[in-house]
Amino acid sequence: MDELEYITTNALMMCDQGGAPDFFKPTYNTKIKIHGCLVATKVDFTPLVNIPSFKICMVTQKPCVPVTIPWENTWAVKVMGQETLIGRSKCRCTIGGTIEFMTSGQIPLPDDAQAEVEDMQKQAQQALDDAGYGDSVGEAGFVEGMIPVWGSGRDMVNDIQTGDVGGAIMNAGFLVWDVASIAVGVFTFGGGTVAMQAGKAGMKGAIKAGAKTISKKMLQGLGKTGFKKLSKEVLSESLKKTMAKLARKPVTADTAITLLLRGEKIVLNNIIKKPFKYVKRNADEVADLRKAFNNKERKKFLQELSKNEQLLKSKGFSDSDIKAMQRGLVPDDYQVHHKFPLDDNGTNNFDNLVLIKNDPYHQALTNYQNSVTKGMKAGDSKTIEWYTMNGSIYP
């Protein structure tokens, strides 16, 4: 995976102290997609919502419950007001691990890699079951454990589910302690409750120091050292084969732009960005070129493009679309766009034309081009950042 690939839904991720990889679930952005997958942002770091459990924590040798802080190494391009995540982005867990992406999510995970993910997750779950954790609600974290009644109640339920009789009895006692701390708080304006909860935390910490952990033998074959099909080199080659099969390339941060359309941000991928000296053309020349385009050049371009049915079908065009193009007609919801405009030095040559989705891409590009050339008169020139693309169909 390229370090500049945009991260999307179902990117595969791993903690360097985790037992097994799992998939990323961004939730903040619900609109902007790449290859049909929602783009992730820097605010997608909520444990067990965005960031999955990696089954086992090698630091604690207990079930993994991430305690994550905001992402690092994000990209400046924003989606819904938040910076985006890319291949090099990292998220740290305060328990001691660093979470990184193994894939961007833009390309489906190859079958053999998917099978290895599932095998590692099963192996890690088996280790948890053998250690007596099983499918439980999990223990309360430090902050949650300081909430009177709730923290001790959750820990007691977890102990019952995992067969820890001693722990269940201990937490039943702490439930009584919690009720007493609330009563004391009534007469001390909360000060007594805080003091008693702090005392409880100290006692639980001392008791848990000797709590059960997952043996090192059970951890063998888990974590990054257990990767085979998921090793960086093997996975990279496997993803390349999938990309070739799908005729799809991941979108990277250096080839995407964000433009405004009707107040919304539109992401255009695989865009060529370059400084361009724009020279405003004489209106009569533009009119002649536009007339030739409307009368014959657009029709000839579409008819030539219709000969490549395999390419058109791979882009989602129907048989009726192709038949329309054979007659020189533009398919519904598309426009023929000049990569470099007739207003400047653009021509009607086929290599300067592209069949582009009208809404939102053509509209967004046209709005941008109009805004950066606004007010120019024939003969005026200025250097601007121009956006264009390769190929004859976009996207």
NORDA-V607446 format. One record per pair of residues at least 6 apart in sequence whose ideal C-beta (glycine too) atoms are under 8 Angstrom apart, sorted by sequence separation. I is the first residue (numbers start at 0). J is the second residue. D is the distance in whole Angstrom. If there is no record, write none. Layout:
# NORDA-V607446
I_J_D / I_J_D
This chain:
# NORDA-V607446
31_37_7 / 32_38_7 / 43_49_4 / 44_50_6 / 55_61_7 / 56_62_7 / 76_82_7 / 77_83_7 / 91_97_6 / 92_98_6 / 102_108_6 / 127_133_7 / 138_144_8 / 143_149_7 / 144_150_4 / 157_163_8 / 158_164_8 / 184_190_7 / 227_233_7 / 228_234_7 / 242_248_6 / 258_264_7 / 259_265_7 / 305_311_7 / 323_329_8 / 324_330_6 / 329_335_6 / 339_345_4 / 341_347_8 / 345_351_6 / 355_361_5 / 375_381_7 / 13_20_4 / 30_37_8 / 31_38_5 / 55_62_7 / 56_63_4 / 75_82_6 / 76_83_5 / 90_97_8 / 91_98_7 / 139_146_8 / 143_150_5 / 144_151_8 / 158_165_8 / 184_191_5 / 242_249_7 / 257_264_5 / 258_265_5 / 304_311_7 / 323_330_6 / 338_345_7 / 339_346_8 / 12_20_6 / 13_21_8 / 29_37_7 / 54_62_7 / 55_63_6 / 56_64_8 / 74_82_6 / 89_97_6 / 90_98_4 / 108_116_7 / 158_166_4 / 159_167_5 / 183_191_3 / 184_192_3 / 257_265_7 / 316_324_8 / 337_345_5 / 11_20_6 / 12_21_7 / 28_37_6 / 54_63_6 / 73_82_4 / 74_83_5 / 89_98_7 / 157_166_8 / 158_167_4 / 183_192_6 / 184_193_8 / 228_237_7 / 257_266_5 / 258_267_7 / 311_320_7 / 312_321_8 / 355_364_8 / 11_21_8 / 12_22_7 / 28_38_5 / 52_62_7 / 53_63_5 / 73_83_7 / 74_84_7 / 89_99_6 / 139_149_8 / 143_153_7 / 144_154_7 / 256_266_7 / 257_267_8 / 311_321_6 / 320_330_4 / 337_347_8 / 11_22_6 / 12_23_5 / 28_39_7 / 52_63_5 / 73_84_6 / 74_85_5 / 88_99_8 / 139_150_4 / 155_166_8 / 158_169_8 / 180_191_7 / 181_192_6 / 255_266_6 / 256_267_5 / 320_331_8 / 372_383_8 / 10_22_7 / 11_23_8 / 25_37_6 / 27_39_8 / 28_40_6 / 52_64_6 / 53_65_7 / 73_85_7 / 88_100_7 / 139_151_8 / 154_166_7 / 155_167_5 / 158_170_6 / 180_192_5 / 183_195_6 / 255_267_7 / 339_351_6 / 371_383_5 / 9_22_5 / 10_23_4 / 25_38_8 / 27_40_5 / 52_65_7 / 72_85_7 / 255_268_5 / 308_321_6 / 311_324_8 / 338_351_5 / 371_384_8 / 9_23_7 / 25_39_4 / 51_65_8 / 70_84_6 / 74_88_8 / 86_100_6 / 139_153_5 / 254_268_7 / 255_269_8 / 256_270_5 / 316_330_6 / 337_351_6 / 338_352_7 / 8_23_7 / 9_24_8 / 25_40_7 / 27_42_5 / 50_65_5 / 72_87_5 / 73_88_6 / 138_153_7 / 139_154_5 / 155_170_4 / 180_195_4 / 254_269_5 / 255_270_6 / 337_352_6 / 338_353_6 / 8_24_7 / 23_39_7 / 27_43_5 / 72_88_5 / 84_100_8 / 137_153_8 / 138_154_5 / 154_170_5 / 155_171_6 / 179_195_7 / 180_196_6 / 254_270_6 / 256_272_7 / 305_321_6 / 336_352_7 / 6_23_7 / 8_25_6 / 26_43_6 / 47_64_7 / 50_67_5 / 71_88_7 / 72_89_6 / 86_103_6 / 136_153_6 / 254_271_8 / 335_352_6 / 336_353_5 / 7_25_8 / 25_43_4 / 46_64_7 / 47_65_7 / 70_88_5 / 71_89_5 / 152_170_8 / 250_268_4 / 335_353_7 / 336_354_8 / 6_25_8 / 24_43_8 / 26_45_8 / 46_65_4 / 70_89_7 / 71_90_7 / 138_157_5 / 151_170_5 / 154_173_8 / 155_174_7 / 176_195_7 / 177_196_8 / 180_199_8 / 250_269_6 / 305_324_4 / 335_354_6 / 336_355_5 / 367_386_7 / 23_43_8 / 46_66_6 / 70_90_5 / 71_91_7 / 136_156_5 / 137_157_6 / 304_324_6 / 305_325_5 / 334_354_8 / 335_355_8 / 46_67_5 / 69_90_8 / 135_156_8 / 136_157_5 / 248_269_7 / 333_354_6 / 334_355_6 / 26_48_6 / 45_67_8 / 68_90_7 / 135_157_5 / 151_173_4 / 152_174_6 / 177_199_8 / 302_324_7 / 333_355_7 / 364_386_6 / 26_49_6 / 44_67_5 / 67_90_5 / 68_91_6 / 151_174_5 / 176_199_6 / 301_324_5 / 302_325_6 / 333_356_6 / 334_357_5 / 24_48_7 / 25_49_6 / 44_68_7 / 67_91_7 / 136_160_7 / 302_326_8 / 330_354_8 / 332_356_6 / 333_357_6 / 7_32_8 / 24_49_6 / 44_69_6 / 67_92_6 / 68_93_7 / 135_160_4 / 151_176_8 / 302_327_5 / 329_354_8 / 332_357_5 / 336_361_6 / 7_33_6 / 23_49_7 / 44_70_6 / 66_92_6 / 67_93_8 / 134_160_7 / 135_161_5 / 148_174_6 / 151_177_6 / 173_199_6 / 301_327_5 / 332_358_7 / 7_34_7 / 9_36_7 / 23_50_7 / 24_51_7 / 42_69_7 / 43_70_8 / 65_92_5 / 66_93_5 / 133_160_7 / 150_177_8 / 301_328_7 / 334_361_5 / 5_33_6 / 8_36_5 / 23_51_7 / 41_69_6 / 66_94_6 / 133_161_6 / 299_327_7 / 301_329_7 / 333_361_8 / 336_364_7 / 340_368_6 / 7_36_4 / 8_37_5 / 10_39_7 / 22_51_7 / 41_70_5 / 65_94_8 / 132_161_5 / 148_177_5 / 298_327_3 / 336_365_8 / 7_37_6 / 21_51_4 / 131_161_5 / 147_177_4 / 148_178_7 / 173_203_7 / 297_327_7 / 342_372_7 / 7_38_6 / 8_39_7 / 21_52_7 / 65_96_8 / 67_98_7 / 131_162_6 / 147_178_8 / 6_38_8 / 7_39_6 / 21_53_6 / 41_73_4 / 131_163_7 / 297_329_7 / 5_38_6 / 6_39_4 / 20_53_7 / 21_54_8 / 65_98_7 / 147_180_6 / 148_181_8 / 360_393_6 / 5_39_8 / 19_53_6 / 147_181_5 / 169_203_8 / 301_335_7 / 360_394_7 / 18_53_6 / 19_54_5 / 59_94_7 / 300_335_6 / 353_388_6 / 17_53_3 / 18_54_4 / 19_55_8 / 58_94_5 / 16_53_8 / 17_54_7 / 18_55_3 / 40_77_8 / 58_95_4 / 169_206_7 / 353_390_7 / 354_391_6 / 355_392_8 / 356_393_7 / 12_50_8 / 17_55_7 / 18_56_8 / 40_78_6 / 56_94_6 / 58_96_7 / 297_335_5 / 353_391_6 / 354_392_5 / 355_393_4 / 356_394_7 / 12_51_7 / 14_53_5 / 17_56_7 / 18_57_7 / 40_79_7 / 42_81_5 / 57_96_8 / 352_391_7 / 353_392_7 / 354_393_7 / 13_53_7 / 16_56_6 / 17_57_7 / 38_78_5 / 41_81_6 / 50_90_7 / 56_96_7 / 353_393_5 / 16_57_4 / 40_81_4 / 41_82_5 / 43_84_7 / 16_58_5 / 40_82_7 / 41_83_7 / 349_391_7 / 40_83_6 / 41_84_6 / 53_96_8 / 39_83_7 / 40_84_7 / 166_210_8 / 18_63_7 / 38_83_6 / 39_84_4 / 147_192_7 / 17_63_6 / 44_90_6 / 303_349_6 / 339_385_8 / 31_78_5 / 41_88_8 / 31_79_7 / 50_98_6 / 151_199_8 / 163_211_8 / 339_387_7 / 14_63_7 / 30_79_7 / 147_196_7 / 292_341_7 / 300_349_5 / 338_387_4 / 28_78_5 / 304_354_6 / 338_388_7 / 14_65_7 / 28_79_5 / 145_196_5 / 296_347_4 / 27_79_7 / 289_341_6 / 300_352_5 / 28_81_8 / 288_341_5 / 301_354_7 / 27_81_6 / 145_200_6 / 292_347_5 / 297_352_8 / 144_200_7 / 285_341_5 / 291_347_6 / 296_352_8 / 285_342_6 / 336_393_8 / 288_346_7 / 25_84_8 / 141_200_7 / 144_203_7 / 288_347_6 / 280_341_7 / 280_342_6 / 279_342_6 / 280_343_6 / 275_339_8 / 279_343_7 / 280_344_7 / 39_104_8 / 62_127_6 / 278_343_6 / 54_120_6 / 277_343_5 / 278_344_6 / 246_313_6 / 36_104_5 / 55_123_5 / 5_74_8 / 36_105_6 / 54_123_3 / 53_123_8 / 54_124_6 / 62_132_5 / 3_74_8 / 34_105_5 / 55_126_6 / 61_132_8 / 33_105_6 / 34_106_8 / 54_126_8 / 55_127_7 / 54_127_7 / 64_137_6 / 64_138_8 / 66_140_7 / 62_137_6 / 16_92_7 / 64_140_7 / 6_83_7 / 23_100_7 / 5_83_6 / 6_84_4 / 14_92_6 / 16_94_8 / 314_392_5 / 5_84_7 / 6_85_6 / 16_95_6 / 17_96_6 / 5_85_6 / 6_86_7 / 16_96_3 / 131_211_6 / 4_85_6 / 15_96_6 / 16_97_8 / 17_98_8 / 20_101_6 / 23_104_7 / 130_211_6 / 311_392_8 / 3_85_5 / 4_86_4 / 6_88_7 / 14_96_4 / 15_97_5 / 22_104_8 / 130_212_8 / 310_392_7 / 2_85_7 / 3_86_6 / 14_97_7 / 15_98_8 / 130_213_5 / 2_86_4 / 3_87_7 / 14_98_5 / 15_99_7 / 130_214_7 / 1_86_6 / 2_87_4 / 13_98_7 / 0_86_5 / 12_98_6 / 13_99_6 / 127_213_7 / 12_99_7 / 126_213_6 / 130_217_7 / 304_391_6 / 12_100_5 / 13_101_6 / 129_217_6 / 304_392_8 / 11_100_7 / 12_101_6 / 10_100_5 / 11_101_4 / 10_101_8 / 11_102_4 / 126_217_4 / 10_102_6 / 126_218_7 / 10_103_5 / 11_104_8 / 267_360_6 / 279_372_7 / 6_100_6 / 10_104_4 / 265_359_5 / 277_371_8 / 9_104_5 / 21_116_8 / 126_221_7 / 265_360_7 / 277_372_6 / 282_377_6 / 7_103_6 / 8_104_6 / 20_116_6 / 263_359_8 / 267_363_7 / 279_375_4 / 281_377_5 / 6_103_5 / 7_104_4 / 11_108_6 / 19_116_7 / 267_364_7 / 279_376_6 / 280_377_7 / 281_378_8 / 5_103_6 / 6_104_6 / 7_105_6 / 122_220_6 / 123_221_6 / 265_363_5 / 277_375_7 / 279_377_5 / 4_103_4 / 9_108_8 / 20_119_7 / 21_120_7 / 122_221_6 / 260_359_5 / 279_378_6 / 0_100_7 / 5_105_7 / 19_119_4 / 278_378_8 / 279_379_5 / 0_101_7 / 4_105_7 / 11_112_8 / 18_119_7 / 19_120_5 / 278_379_7 / 279_380_7 / 0_102_6 / 1_103_8 / 119_221_7 / 260_362_6 / 278_380_4 / 0_103_6 / 19_122_7 / 122_225_8 / 260_363_4 / 277_380_6 / 19_123_4 / 259_363_7 / 276_380_6 / 277_381_6 / 11_116_7 / 18_123_4 / 258_363_4 / 276_381_8 / 277_382_7 / 119_225_6 / 258_364_7 / 260_366_6 / 276_382_5 / 277_383_6 / 259_366_7 / 275_382_7 / 18_126_7 / 258_366_7 / 274_382_5 / 275_383_6 / 277_385_7 / 258_367_5 / 274_383_7 / 275_384_7 / 119_229_8 / 274_384_6 / 275_385_3 / 115_226_8 / 273_384_7 / 274_385_7 / 115_227_6 / 272_384_6 / 273_385_6 / 115_228_4 / 116_229_7 / 272_385_8 / 114_228_7 / 115_229_5 / 272_386_6 / 273_387_8 / 271_386_7 / 112_228_5 / 270_386_5 / 271_387_5 / 111_228_5 / 112_229_6 / 270_387_7 / 271_388_6 / 270_388_6 / 271_389_7 / 109_228_8 / 267_386_7 / 269_388_6 / 269_389_8 / 112_234_6 / 109_234_8 / 112_237_6 / 269_394_7 / 111_237_7 / 268_394_7 / 267_394_8 / 101_229_7 / 109_237_4 / 109_238_7 / 101_231_8 / 256_386_6 / 109_240_7 / 102_234_7 / 106_238_5 / 109_241_5 / 101_234_7 / 107_241_6 / 106_241_6 / 102_238_7 / 106_242_6 / 107_245_8 / 106_245_7 / 106_247_7 / 105_247_8 / 106_249_6 / 105_249_4 / 105_250_7 / 103_249_6 / 61_210_8 / 61_212_6 / 60_212_4 / 61_213_7 / 59_212_7 / 60_213_5 / 60_214_8 / 60_215_8 / 55_213_6 / 60_218_7 / 57_218_7 / 55_218_7 / 57_222_6 / 55_221_6 / 85_251_8 / 54_221_8 / 85_252_5 / 83_252_7 / 76_252_6 / 74_252_5 / 76_255_7 / 78_257_8 / 76_256_8 / 77_257_7 / 76_257_6 / 79_264_7 / 78_264_7 / 77_264_7 / 78_266_7 / 76_266_8 / 18_218_7 / 19_221_6 / 18_221_4 / 19_222_8 / 18_222_6 / 17_222_7 / 16_222_8 / 15_222_8 / 15_223_6 / 20_229_7 / 13_223_7 / 34_247_6 / 34_250_7 / 33_250_5 / 11_229_8 / 38_266_7 / 30_263_8 / 31_264_7 / 33_266_7 / 0_235_7 / 31_266_5 / 33_268_6 / 0_238_7 / 5_249_8 / 4_249_5 / 5_250_5 / 4_250_7 / 5_251_7 / 4_251_5 / 5_252_6 / 1_249_7 / 3_251_4 / 4_252_8 / 0_249_8 / 3_252_4 / 1_251_6 / 3_253_6 / 5_255_7
